């Protein structure tokens, strides 16, 4: 995924089906830390082996916070 692309990331909902929020990609690379998916308020960064990651901003919710997710946990918008 490239800068400016949009992707969807699963959000945990309690008592109802999970939903997907739209995020804008602002960077990519490799890292050994990332946020787990589905996203919930109680998530903390996980550490492990190096993997491909994307740095994203959640559209329409909090557009000031940059979050890091594994590339395998996100899906391109419209897929």
Number of C-alpha atoms within 10 A of each C-alpha: 16 11 13 12 14 21 21 19 20 18 16 16 12 8 6 7 8 13 12 15 16 19 24 21 21 17 17 18 13 13 17 14 17 21 17 17 15 16 18 14 7 5 11 11 12 11 12 9 8 12 15 14 22 25 19 24 20 20 13 9 11 9 12 9 9 14 16 19 24 22 18 10 15 19 16 14 14 7 6
